[in-house]
Amino acid sequence: MKYPFGWIIILLTVVGVSITEAQETLQVDAITRNVKFADTVSSVIDSAPTPAISASQPPAEAPPITKKMKDAKPVISIPYGKIFWATAIFILAFFLIQALTQLLEAISERWTNLRLTIKGIIPVFRILAWMLVIYLIITRVFSPPVETLLAVGASTGLAVGFASQDILKNIFGGIMILFDRPFQVGDKIEINNYYGEVKQIGLRSVRIVTPDDSLVSIPNGEIMNQSVSNANAGESNCQVVAEIYLPAHIDLVRARKLAYRAAAVSRYIYLNKPIRVIFKNEIHQGRSIIKMRLKAYVFDIRYEFPFMSDMTETIIMEFLQHNLITPEEFALCHPPDFQG
């Protein structure tokens, strides 16, 4: 997505300068009118006859108009120009942060070895960027006195704290996730019976994409109180397990060799980590069967399920071609809910 930053900046600058000049002109006119009014009031008061005051008489009270002028408190107003520049900076920051986020996403997809590292930087970058924008708007645009800033901050904090405890809980949970790092963007996690890849860690929720391509948002407050299972813990590779049920009379030595080769020749295999074949006896529909679990590592977690399917299909084809099992035996061994 392309943003015409040059034209936007030029347009906002021209409009901002115009508003600022108009605001300054209005302020000068207002000051001039106030000075003239004050001079008029002073001349009227000075020209008024002053009654004689004896020593026994108390001093007369000041005229009502003068007293009100002395007791009047200064009115705090925010110039239109400052409001405009604050809004302009906020809008520009929004588009700039979005563009930089998309750029980092594109870089992470192009360089696979840096994918998880860059994706882990993105949420931290977004939070720090918005904190910097808010700081610049407050200190550089509005420049309020320290006392006013502390008073407004305390009042706002109390109001927000009482009104939105759940939101603050989620924000605090998001910050804790970023610093404690039980998982990061790109990891495969399981939480609340949902399993998938972490796509975004925000201040309110964590978004994961499930194997059926559904986007699930889980509030950060719930994640802080749940157990999280991380399949790859920040690494690009992760373990994949393919399970196949076999008849009890099968030759386990040959089955192990064929299963090992089926994983080793896959285009998704990560050979720097071991391949394991495990057999376990089980009872299915009153008959003894063998459950074989083939454990291997995929080089990129995005290919977890294609790798699992590839291993399963290759193993079944190899077993059938080498007459280790027949199609009838294979059908009898697998439970009704088996998905190969």
C-alpha positions in Angstrom: 0.0 0.0 0.0 1.4 3.4 -1.0 0.8 6.6 0.9 1.4 10.0 -0.7 3.3 11.3 2.3 4.9 14.2 0.3 1.5 15.7 -0.8 0.0 15.1 2.6 2.8 16.8 4.4 2.7 19.8 2.1 -1.1 20.2 2.4 -1.1 19.9 6.1 1.8 22.4 6.4 0.0 25.0 4.3 -3.3 24.5 6.2 -1.5 24.5 9.5 0.4 27.7 8.8 -2.8 29.4 7.7 -4.7 28.3 10.8 -1.7 29.4 13.0 -1.5 32.8 11.4 -5.3 33.3 11.7 -5.1 32.2 15.4 -2.3 34.7 16.1 -4.2 37.5 14.4 -7.3 36.7 16.5 -5.1 36.7 19.6 -3.5 40.0 18.7 -7.0 41.6 18.1 -8.3 40.2 21.4 -5.3 41.6 23.3 -5.7 45.0 21.6 -9.4 45.1 22.5 -8.6 44.1 26.1 -6.0 46.8 26.4 -8.4 49.4 25.1 -11.1 48.2 27.4 -8.8 48.4 30.4 -7.6 51.9 29.5 -11.2 53.0 29.2 -12.1 51.5 32.6 -9.1 53.1 34.2 -9.9 56.6 32.8 -13.5 56.3 34.0 -12.4 55.3 37.5 -9.7 58.1 37.6 -12.2 60.8 36.5 -14.8 59.8 39.0 -15.0 62.2 42.0 -13.4 60.9 45.1 -15.4 61.6 48.3 -13.6 62.9 51.4 -12.7 60.2 53.8 -12.2 61.0 57.5 -9.8 59.1 59.6 -12.7 57.5 61.6 -14.4 56.1 58.4 -13.3 52.7 57.0 -12.0 52.7 53.5 -14.6 52.3 50.8 -14.9 49.1 48.9 -13.5 48.9 45.4 -16.0 49.4 42.6 -17.7 46.1 41.6 -16.2 46.2 38.1 -12.7 46.7 39.3 -13.1 44.0 42.0 -14.4 41.5 39.5 -11.5 42.3 37.2 -9.0 41.7 40.0 -10.6 38.5 41.2 -11.1 37.1 37.7 -9.1 33.9 37.1 -7.2 33.4 33.9 -9.1 31.3 31.3 -7.1 28.4 29.9 -7.8 27.9 26.2 -6.2 25.7 23.6 -5.4 27.5 20.3 -6.9 26.0 17.2 -3.5 25.8 15.6 -2.3 23.4 18.3 -5.3 21.2 18.0 -4.8 21.1 14.2 -1.1 20.1 14.5 -1.8 17.5 17.1 -4.4 15.9 14.8 -2.1 16.2 11.8 0.8 14.5 13.7 -1.5 11.7 14.9 -2.8 11.0 11.3 0.7 11.1 9.8 2.0 8.8 12.6 -0.8 6.4 11.9 0.0 6.0 8.2 3.7 6.0 8.8 3.5 3.3 11.4 1.2 1.2 9.2 3.6 1.6 6.3 6.7 0.6 8.4 4.8 -2.4 9.8 3.9 -3.6 6.3 7.6 -3.1 5.2 8.8 -5.2 8.2 6.2 -7.9 7.4 7.4 -8.0 3.8 11.1 -8.3 4.9 10.3 -11.1 7.3 8.5 -13.1 4.5 11.4 -12.6 2.2 14.2 -13.7 4.6 13.0 -16.9 6.2 15.9 -17.1 8.6 15.0 -13.7 10.1 11.3 -14.2 9.9 10.5 -14.8 13.6 13.1 -12.3 14.8 11.5 -9.5 12.7 8.0 -10.5 13.6 8.9 -10.4 17.2 10.2 -6.8 16.8 7.0 -5.5 15.1 4.7 -5.4 18.2 7.4 -3.7 20.3 8.0 -1.2 17.5 4.3 -0.3 17.3 4.0 0.3 21.1 7.2 2.4 21.3 6.3 4.4 18.2 2.9 5.3 19.6 4.4 6.2 23.0 6.8 8.5 21.2 4.0 10.1 19.2 1.9 10.8 22.3 5.0 12.2 24.1 5.8 14.6 21.2 2.2 15.8 21.0 2.0 16.5 24.7 5.4 18.1 25.2 6.0 19.8 21.8 2.6 20.8 20.6 0.6 21.6 23.8 3.5 22.2 26.2 1.3 22.3 29.3 2.7 23.3 32.7 4.0 20.5 34.9 1.3 21.1 37.5 -1.5 20.9 34.9 0.0 17.8 33.3 0.2 16.0 36.7 -3.3 17.0 37.7 -4.8 16.0 34.3 -2.9 12.8 34.3 -4.0 11.8 37.8 -7.6 12.6 37.1 -7.6 10.8 33.8 -5.9 7.8 35.4 -8.5 7.5 38.1 -11.4 7.9 35.7 -10.0 5.4 33.3 -9.1 3.0 36.1 -12.6 2.9 37.5 -14.4 2.9 34.1 -12.3 0.3 32.2 -10.7 -2.2 34.5 -10.9 -5.0 31.9 -9.2 -2.9 29.3 -6.4 -2.0 31.6 -6.1 -5.7 32.5 -5.7 -6.6 28.9 -3.2 -3.8 28.3 -1.1 -4.8 31.3 -1.3 -8.4 30.0 -0.1 -7.4 26.6 2.9 -5.5 28.1 3.8 -8.5 30.2 3.6 -10.8 27.2 6.1 -8.6 25.3 8.6 -8.5 28.2 8.1 -12.0 29.6 7.9 -13.5 26.0 6.2 -16.8 26.6 5.6 -16.7 22.9 6.2 -14.3 20.0 4.7 -13.5 16.6 5.2 -16.5 14.3 5.2 -19.2 17.1 2.7 -22.1 17.1 0.9 -22.1 20.4 -2.1 -23.8 21.9 -4.3 -22.0 24.4 -8.0 -22.3 25.3 -8.4 -25.3 23.0 -7.1 -23.2 20.1 -4.0 -24.1 18.2 -2.4 -21.9 15.5 0.3 -19.4 14.5 0.5 -16.1 16.4 -0.1 -13.3 13.9 -0.3 -10.3 16.2 0.4 -9.4 19.8 -1.6 -6.2 20.6 -2.3 -4.2 23.7 -5.8 -5.7 24.0 -5.6 -9.2 22.5 -3.4 -11.9 20.8 -4.5 -13.1 17.3 -3.8 -16.5 16.1 -4.6 -18.3 12.8 -5.8 -21.8 13.2 -5.1 -24.7 10.7 -8.5 -24.1 9.1 -7.5 -20.5 8.4 -9.7 -19.0 11.1 -8.6 -15.9 12.9 -9.1 -16.1 16.7 -8.6 -13.2 19.1 -7.9 -14.0 22.7 -7.9 -11.2 25.3 -4.5 -10.7 27.0 -6.1 -10.8 30.4 -7.3 -14.4 29.8 -3.9 -15.5 28.5 -2.2 -14.4 31.7 -4.3 -16.9 33.7 -4.0 -19.8 31.2 -1.4 -22.4 30.4 0.2 -21.8 27.0 1.8 -24.6 24.9 4.5 -23.4 22.5 5.5 -25.8 19.7 8.6 -24.0 18.5 9.6 -21.5 21.2 10.9 -18.8 18.9 12.7 -21.1 16.4 11.7 -21.5 12.8 11.5 -25.3 13.0 9.2 -27.4 15.1 8.5 -31.0 15.7 5.7 -32.7 13.7 4.2 -36.1 14.7 2.4 -38.4 12.2 0.4 -41.3 13.7 -0.5 -44.4 11.8 -2.2 -47.6 13.1 -0.8 -50.9 11.9 -1.8 -54.6 12.4 -0.1 -56.4 15.2 1.7 -58.9 12.9 3.6 -56.3 10.9 7.4 -56.5 10.6 8.5 -53.7 12.9 12.1 -53.5 11.7 11.1 -53.0 8.1 8.3 -50.6 9.1 10.8 -48.5 11.1 13.2 -48.3 8.1 10.5 -47.3 5.6 9.0 -44.7 8.0 12.4 -43.2 8.6 13.1 -43.0 4.9 9.6 -41.4 4.3 10.5 -38.6 6.6 14.1 -38.2 5.4 13.1 -37.7 1.8 10.4 -35.2 2.4 11.1 -31.7 1.0 9.9 -30.2 4.3 12.4 -32.1 6.5 14.8 -30.3 8.9 17.7 -32.8 9.0 19.7 -31.0 11.8 17.4 -32.6 14.3 16.7 -36.3 14.8 14.0 -38.5 13.3 12.3 -40.9 15.7 9.9 -43.8 15.1 8.0 -45.1 18.2 5.7 -48.1 18.4 3.0 -48.7 21.0 0.5 -51.5 21.5 -3.2 -50.5 21.8 -6.5 -52.3 21.8 -9.0 -51.2 19.1 -12.4 -52.8 18.8 -11.3 -55.8 20.8 -8.2 -56.4 18.6 -4.5 -55.7 19.3 -3.0 -53.1 17.0 0.3 -51.1 16.8 0.3 -47.4 16.8 3.3 -46.0 15.1 4.4 -42.4 15.8 6.8 -40.8 13.4 8.5 -37.7 14.9 10.5 -35.3 12.7 11.2 -31.6 12.4 9.9 -29.3 9.7 12.3 -26.6 8.6 9.6 -23.9 8.7 6.6 -24.0 11.0 4.3 -22.7 8.2 4.7 -26.1 6.5 3.7 -28.1 9.6 0.6 -29.6 8.2 1.8 -30.2 4.7 4.8 -32.0 6.2 2.5 -34.2 8.3 0.4 -35.0 5.3 3.4 -35.7 3.2 4.9 -38.2 5.7 1.6 -40.0 6.2 0.9 -40.4 2.5 4.5 -41.6 1.8 4.4 -44.1 4.6 1.1 -45.6 3.5 2.3 -45.9 -0.1 5.6 -47.5 1.0 3.9 -50.0 3.2 1.5 -51.0 0.5 4.1 -51.3 -2.2 6.4 -53.5 0.0 3.4 -55.7 1.1 3.8 -54.9 4.8 0.0 -54.4 5.0 -3.0 -54.8 2.7 -5.6 -52.1 2.1 -8.1 -54.2 4.0 -5.8 -54.4 7.1 -5.1 -50.7 6.9 -8.8 -49.9 6.9 -9.5 -52.2 9.8 -6.7 -50.8 12.0 -7.6 -47.2 11.8 -10.4 -45.6 14.0 -13.4 -44.2 12.3 -12.2 -40.6 12.9 -8.8 -41.2 11.4 -7.7 -38.5 8.9 -4.8 -39.5 6.7 
